[in-house]
Amino acid sequence: MLTLLPPELIHKICESLYSWRKIQNLHLASVFDVFRMLSVSNVEVQGRAPSSLGNLRLVCKELNAVIIPLLFSEVVFDFYADVNRNPDASLASHLQQVAYGNSPLCSNAQTLRISALCPRQKISNNAERRIREALIEDCLESYLGQAISCMKNLRYVCMEKLSIQDMKYFPLILPHLSALPLEHLSMDAGDFFNWTAPLPIPNTTTVTKLKLVLNAELAFISSTVDQIRDAVMSNSLLEDLDIQLSHTRADSPCQNLLISSPNIVSLRALKHLRITHSLLSEDAAVITHIPVMKSLKLQGMDPTLSSIWDNLKSSNIHLEELEVDSFSRPMMGYIASFSGLTRFVMLEVNAPKKPDYLGAAALEEDSEFFFKVALPNHCATITTLQIHANTWRPFCFCPSFAKSLMPCFRLTDCSLTLNYDEGVEQALQFMITSIISRPSSKQLRSLTLFSAATTQKLDIVTQHWQLHHKQANATVRWLRSIEIHEPDQYPQIIHLPQIDDVPLLVMTPCSEQEGVFKYVKEYK
């Protein structure tokens, strides 16, 4: 009877069988293990019990046709781990089948994750291991490139934590990856140290989402900068760009990554931009050429940089999502100039730990402006608000800012830092009352509470909640339980910060008495 259902429904059922999402990311060797279920039904997959999804293929041809695209949709290349596998079931031993088009991966693989291309990541004194490494290297030389070419439906390629040793095989795979109509490409070269040659990047003319992770050495190689610029500017389809660098310096050519390109008009399709440690005033001018940008994430930038916010404002680019790691007056002025933000995240206020009086006063003015002028412009649309003010308190939640949150009726994810200047019990009680008892609090699904850095000792227990103190470099406090006497107004989950070696604490509601909801601790 199952086969009489619509194919889309069968697809959904198969996805949920036997915790499918837990075994979806299979290594290639395991994929072939599952493939052999046609004749052996009790094989183990990645050390787990036999997959109901794999066994279901044996029921009939119709189910087999539905399950094969799911089972072979993703493959992982990890040839370093492959050395420890049985030679008959190793990843490299099956490359020939893929290269000759005799594998379900050829028509079904859509995602390729490359964890380790080189089997010799470390020097080994084990003679048997060295023999296996040599056999795998021979297979890679013969079949790796052709195997990638035969997976013609690949759309997503993720190169995870590549090493310099892996570069030996890039000439084998780059031409074949470049020939495929890829849509997403992610490349992590953060561990490339003492590397002086140009960074090999596949052709990206069809890619809509590009992520590059570089270390400082790579970021300062002019040939690498040129390659990144060409990869970005030669693609008029690019919608999502994420470039991460480990740190910045003033004389780096990577600081002005995009502005010198003559093809700057090609960025007109870009909607999502995430930049870490690589954007300065010259590159900020690029913003005016990205009219459809919806989300922007900036980290490690100079907080005094105003040109990017001025350009966003003058170009009438109204972001829907904004994530920064410091407050600045130009940034807040931009936020106050329009409405429509759905997500705002500030990871840490970029202020000195011991500011002078003028600095502190300026921060007080800035916080007043943000909560009372800028944020209210977006109260009708904001769904995520996260402010982690760990270094200075003016941006912590306090009674004077409560009115700014009351109209935010769409807020589903709220993460704020508490200010304990008025007393711990009063601050916490006011926070809970202000956020959870809002008229629109039924929308709230996640509430995360952070504490401002302080040196005060604390160990308070009340009737409805407990607050404890643990001091390392700074004071950290967290809730243990809360009782809410209005069960129709509560968030589904309260997330609390992780405390040193203490696991993440999650508060979940459980009704113990009629008319009362109590949030109890649950360690994850």
C-alpha positions in Angstrom: 0.0 0.0 0.0 2.9 2.3 0.6 3.8 2.4 -3.1 0.3 3.7 -3.9 1.1 7.0 -2.1 2.2 10.0 -4.1 6.0 10.0 -4.7 6.4 13.3 -2.7 4.8 11.7 0.4 6.9 8.5 0.1 10.0 10.8 -0.1 9.0 12.4 3.2 8.4 9.1 4.9 11.7 7.7 3.8 13.5 10.8 5.0 12.2 10.3 8.5 12.8 6.5 8.8 15.4 5.3 11.3 16.6 8.8 12.3 17.5 9.4 8.6 19.0 12.8 9.3 21.5 11.3 11.6 22.9 9.0 8.9 22.4 11.3 5.9 26.1 12.4 5.8 27.6 9.1 4.7 31.2 8.6 3.7 31.6 7.1 0.2 32.9 3.7 1.6 29.7 3.5 3.7 27.6 4.4 0.7 28.9 1.3 -1.1 28.3 -0.7 2.1 24.7 0.4 1.9 24.7 -0.4 -1.8 25.6 -4.0 -1.0 22.4 -4.3 1.0 20.8 -5.5 -2.2 22.5 -8.8 -1.3 23.4 -8.4 2.4 20.7 -6.8 4.6 22.5 -6.8 7.9 25.5 -4.6 7.1 26.4 -1.8 9.6 26.6 1.8 8.5 29.2 3.9 10.2 29.0 1.7 13.3 25.2 2.0 13.5 22.6 -0.7 13.3 21.3 -1.6 9.8 19.4 1.3 8.2 15.7 0.8 7.8 16.0 3.2 4.8 18.5 0.9 3.2 16.5 -2.2 3.9 13.4 -0.5 2.5 15.1 -0.6 -0.9 14.6 -4.3 -1.0 10.8 -4.2 -0.8 10.1 -3.4 -4.4 11.5 -1.5 -7.4 9.2 1.5 -6.8 10.5 2.1 -3.3 14.1 1.5 -4.5 13.7 4.2 -7.1 12.5 6.7 -4.4 15.2 5.9 -1.9 18.2 5.8 -4.1 18.3 9.6 -4.7 18.1 10.1 -0.9 20.7 7.6 0.0 23.3 8.7 -2.5 22.7 12.4 -2.5 25.7 13.3 -0.4 29.3 11.9 -0.4 32.3 12.7 1.8 35.9 12.4 0.6 38.1 11.6 3.6 41.1 9.6 2.3 43.1 10.0 5.5 40.5 8.1 7.4 40.2 5.7 4.5 43.6 4.2 5.3 42.2 2.5 8.4 39.3 0.9 6.5 39.3 -2.6 5.1 40.9 -2.4 1.6 37.9 -4.1 0.0 35.5 -1.5 1.5 37.8 1.5 1.2 36.8 4.7 -0.4 39.6 4.7 -2.9 38.9 1.2 -4.1 35.4 2.3 -5.3 36.6 5.4 -7.2 37.0 3.3 -10.3 33.4 2.3 -10.3 32.4 6.0 -10.0 34.9 7.0 -12.7 33.5 4.5 -15.1 29.9 5.5 -14.4 28.9 2.3 -12.6 27.7 3.8 -9.4 24.4 5.4 -8.2 26.5 8.4 -7.2 27.0 9.3 -10.8 23.4 10.4 -11.2 22.3 11.1 -7.6 25.2 12.8 -5.8 24.3 16.5 -5.2 26.7 17.3 -2.4 30.4 16.6 -2.1 32.3 17.3 1.1 36.1 17.1 0.9 37.6 16.6 4.4 41.0 15.1 3.4 42.4 14.4 -0.1 45.9 13.3 1.0 46.1 10.0 2.9 49.5 11.1 4.3 48.5 13.9 6.6 51.0 12.8 9.2 54.3 10.8 9.0 53.8 7.2 10.0 56.3 4.6 11.0 53.8 1.8 10.5 54.9 -0.2 7.4 51.4 -1.6 6.7 49.9 1.9 6.9 52.5 3.2 4.4 51.6 0.5 2.0 47.9 1.3 2.2 48.7 5.0 1.8 50.6 4.2 -1.4 47.7 2.1 -2.8 45.3 4.9 -2.1 47.5 7.5 -3.7 47.7 5.3 -6.9 43.9 5.2 -7.0 43.6 8.9 -6.6 46.1 9.6 -9.3 44.1 7.3 -11.7 40.5 7.9 -10.9 39.8 11.0 -8.6 39.4 13.6 -11.3 37.2 11.4 -13.6 35.1 10.3 -10.6 34.2 13.9 -9.9 33.4 14.5 -13.6 31.0 11.6 -13.6 29.0 13.0 -10.7 27.2 15.4 -13.1 24.5 16.5 -10.7 26.8 17.9 -8.1 25.6 21.3 -7.0 27.2 21.9 -3.6 31.0 21.4 -2.8 32.4 22.0 0.6 36.1 21.8 1.2 36.5 21.5 5.0 39.7 22.4 6.8 42.0 21.7 3.9 45.7 21.1 4.6 48.8 22.0 2.5 49.2 18.2 1.8 45.8 18.2 0.1 47.1 20.7 -2.5 49.0 17.9 -4.3 45.6 16.7 -5.6 44.1 20.0 -6.5 45.4 19.9 -10.1 43.4 16.6 -10.4 40.1 18.0 -9.2 40.0 21.7 -10.2 39.4 21.3 -13.9 36.6 18.8 -13.2 34.9 20.9 -10.5 35.1 23.9 -12.7 33.3 22.1 -15.5 30.3 21.2 -13.3 27.3 23.6 -12.8 28.0 24.2 -9.1 25.6 26.4 -7.2 27.3 26.5 -3.7 31.0 26.4 -3.0 32.7 26.6 0.4 36.5 26.5 0.8 38.2 26.5 4.2 42.0 27.2 3.8 42.4 28.5 7.3 45.2 26.0 8.0 47.3 26.9 5.0 50.5 28.2 6.7 53.8 28.8 5.0 52.0 28.7 1.7 53.3 31.2 -0.9 51.7 30.0 -4.2 48.4 31.3 -5.5 45.4 29.7 -3.8 43.6 27.4 -6.3 40.0 28.3 -6.5 37.6 26.5 -8.9 35.7 28.4 -11.6 32.7 30.0 -9.9 30.7 31.5 -12.8 27.6 29.4 -11.9 27.9 29.7 -8.2 25.2 31.6 -6.3 26.7 31.1 -2.8 30.5 31.4 -2.2 32.3 31.0 1.2 36.1 31.4 1.6 38.0 31.1 4.9 41.6 32.2 4.8 44.3 32.7 7.3 46.3 35.9 7.6 49.2 34.7 5.5 47.0 33.8 2.6 45.1 37.1 2.9 48.2 39.1 2.4 49.4 37.3 -0.8 48.5 39.6 -3.7 48.0 36.7 -6.1 45.4 35.2 -3.7 43.7 38.6 -3.5 43.6 38.8 -7.2 42.1 35.3 -7.5 39.4 36.0 -5.0 38.5 39.3 -6.7 38.3 37.5 -10.1 36.2 34.7 -8.6 33.7 37.2 -7.2 33.6 39.7 -10.0 33.4 37.2 -12.8 30.1 35.9 -11.5 27.0 37.9 -12.2 24.8 35.2 -10.5 26.4 35.5 -7.0 23.8 36.1 -4.3 25.6 35.1 -1.1 29.3 36.0 -0.4 31.1 35.1 2.8 34.8 36.0 3.2 36.5 35.3 6.5 40.0 36.3 7.5 41.8 35.7 10.8 42.8 39.3 11.3 43.5 42.5 9.5 46.3 45.0 9.1 46.5 48.4 7.5 49.0 47.7 4.7 47.2 44.5 3.4 46.1 44.6 -0.2 43.2 42.4 0.9 41.8 45.4 2.8 40.4 46.7 -0.5 39.4 43.5 -2.1 36.7 44.5 -4.5 36.9 48.2 -5.4 39.7 48.0 -8.0 37.8 45.5 -10.1 36.4 46.9 -13.4 33.5 44.4 -13.2 32.0 45.8 -10.1 28.6 46.0 -11.7 28.5 42.2 -11.5 27.6 42.4 -7.8 24.1 43.6 -8.6 22.6 40.2 -7.7 24.3 40.0 -4.3 21.8 39.7 -1.5 23.8 38.5 1.5 27.3 39.7 2.4 29.4 38.5 5.3 32.9 40.1 5.7 35.4 39.5 8.5 38.6 41.6 8.7 38.8 42.8 5.1 36.6 45.8 4.5 37.9 49.4 4.7 36.7 52.7 3.4 37.6 52.1 -0.2 35.7 48.8 -0.3 32.8 50.4 1.4 32.1 52.2 -1.9 31.1 48.8 -3.3 27.9 49.0 -1.3 26.4 51.4 -3.7 26.6 48.8 -6.4 24.6 46.2 -4.5 21.1 47.6 -4.6 19.3 44.3 -3.7 21.4 43.4 -0.6 19.2 42.1 2.2 21.6 41.0 4.9 25.0 42.2 6.1 27.4 40.7 8.6 30.6 42.6 9.6 33.1 41.4 12.2 36.5 42.8 13.2 35.9 46.1 11.5 37.0 49.5 12.7 34.0 50.8 14.8 34.8 54.3 13.7 34.4 53.5 10.0 31.4 55.5 8.8 31.6 55.3 5.0 29.9 52.0 4.7 26.9 53.2 6.8 26.8 56.5 4.9 26.8 54.7 1.6 24.0 52.3 2.7 22.0 55.3 3.8 22.6 57.4 0.7 21.9 54.5 -1.6 18.5 53.8 0.1 19.6 50.2 0.8 17.3 49.0 3.6 18.7 45.8 5.1 16.5 43.1 6.6 19.3 41.5 8.7 22.3 43.1 10.3 25.0 41.5 12.4 27.9 43.5 13.9 30.4 43.1 16.8 30.4 46.8 17.9 28.1 49.7 18.1 29.0 53.0 16.4 27.0 56.2 15.9 27.1 56.0 12.1 25.7 52.5 12.3 22.9 53.5 14.7 22.2 56.6 12.5 21.7 54.2 9.6 19.4 52.0 11.5 17.3 55.0 12.6 17.0 56.1 9.0 14.6 53.4 7.8 12.3 50.6 9.0 12.0 46.9 8.2 14.8 45.1 10.1 13.8 41.5 11.0 17.1 40.5 12.6 19.7 42.5 14.6 22.7 40.9 16.3 25.4 42.7 18.2 27.9 40.2 19.6 30.0 42.5 21.8 30.1 46.2 22.4 33.5 47.5 21.3 34.3 49.6 24.3 37.3 49.7 26.7 37.0 47.7 29.9 37.8 50.8 31.9 36.6 53.8 29.9 37.1 57.3 31.1 34.2 59.4 32.1 33.7 61.0 28.7 33.8 57.6 27.0 31.2 56.2 29.5 29.0 59.2 29.0 29.1 58.8 25.2 28.2 55.2 25.5 25.2 56.1 27.7 24.0 58.6 25.0 24.5 56.0 22.3 22.5 53.3 24.2 19.7 55.8 24.8 19.6 56.6 21.1 19.6 53.0 20.0 16.9 51.8 22.3 14.6 54.8 22.2 15.2 56.1 18.7 16.7 53.5 16.3 15.1 50.2 17.6 11.5 51.5 17.7 11.7 52.1 13.9 11.7 48.3 13.5 9.3 47.2 16.2 6.7 46.0 13.6 9.2 43.7 11.8 11.9 42.6 14.2 11.9 38.8 15.0 15.4 38.3 16.3 17.1 40.7 18.7 20.5 39.7 20.2 22.6 42.1 22.2 25.6 40.7 24.1 27.0 43.7 25.9 29.8 42.0 27.8 32.5 44.8 28.0 30.3 47.7 29.1 26.9 48.1 30.7 25.1 51.0 28.9 23.7 48.6 26.3 22.4 46.1 28.9 18.7 45.7 29.4 17.3 48.1 32.0 13.9 49.4 33.0 14.2 52.6 30.8 14.5 50.4 27.7 11.6 48.1 28.4 9.1 50.3 26.5 11.2 49.7 23.3 10.5 46.0 23.5 6.8 46.1 24.3 5.6 46.9 20.7 7.9 44.2 19.2 5.0 41.8 18.7 6.8 39.6 16.1 9.8 38.9 18.4 10.6 35.2 18.5 14.3 35.1 19.5 15.4 37.4 22.2 18.9 37.5 23.7 19.9 40.3 26.1 22.4 41.2 28.7 21.2 42.0 32.2 22.3 45.1 34.2 22.6 44.4 37.9 23.2 47.9 39.1 19.8 48.1 40.6 20.2 44.7 42.4 20.2 41.2 41.0 16.8 40.1 42.1 15.1 43.3 40.9 16.9 43.2 37.5 16.0 39.6 36.8 12.4 40.0 38.0 12.0 43.1 35.8 13.6 41.3 32.8 11.2 38.3 33.0 8.2 40.5 33.7 9.0 42.9 30.8 9.7 40.3 28.1 7.4 37.3 29.0 4.4 39.3 30.1 4.3 41.4 26.9 0.9 41.2 25.1 2.7 39.5 22.2 4.8 37.1 24.3 3.2 34.1 22.8 5.4 34.6 19.8 8.5 34.3 21.9 10.2 30.9 21.3 13.7 31.4 22.7 15.0 33.7 25.5 18.7 33.9 26.2 20.0 35.7 29.3 23.6 37.0 29.6 25.2 38.8 32.5 27.4 41.9 32.5 30.9 41.5 33.7 31.2 42.3 37.4 33.2 41.3 40.5 30.3 41.2 43.0 29.7 37.9 44.7 26.3 36.4 44.6 24.3 33.5 45.9 20.6 34.2 46.1 17.7 31.8 46.3 14.1 33.0 46.0 10.8 31.2 46.0 10.4 31.0 42.2 13.9 31.1 40.8 17.5 30.7 41.8 20.5 32.7 40.7 24.0 31.4 41.2 27.5 32.9 40.7 30.7 31.4 39.4 33.7 33.6 38.9 36.5 33.0 36.5 37.7 36.1 34.6 34.3 37.7 35.1 31.2 36.9 37.0 28.7 34.7 35.2 25.1 34.0 36.5 22.4 31.7 35.3 18.9 30.8 36.1 17.9 27.4 37.6 14.1 27.6 37.6 11.2 30.0 37.1 7.5 29.8 37.8 5.1 31.7 35.6 1.6 32.1 37.0 0.2 33.0 33.6 0.6 29.8 31.6 -0.9 31.4 28.4 2.1 33.7 28.2 5.5 32.0 28.1 8.3 31.1 25.6 8.7 27.5 24.7 12.4 27.4 25.6 14.8 29.5 27.6 18.5 29.1 26.6 21.0 30.0 29.2 24.8 30.7 28.7 27.3 27.9 29.1 29.3 28.2 32.3 32.9 26.9 32.0 32.6 23.2 32.3 28.9 23.2 33.0 26.9 22.0 30.0 24.4 24.3 28.3 21.4 24.8 30.5 18.0 24.7 28.8 14.8 25.6 30.6 11.7 23.8 29.4 8.2 24.4 30.7 6.4 21.6 32.6 3.0 22.0 34.2 3.1 20.7 37.7 0.1 22.6 39.1 -3.0 23.8 37.4 -2.5 27.4 36.3 1.3 27.4 36.9 4.1 26.7 34.5 7.5 26.0 36.0 10.7 26.1 33.9 13.0 23.4 35.0 16.7 22.7 34.3 17.5 20.3 31.6 21.2 19.6 30.7 21.9 19.0 27.0 
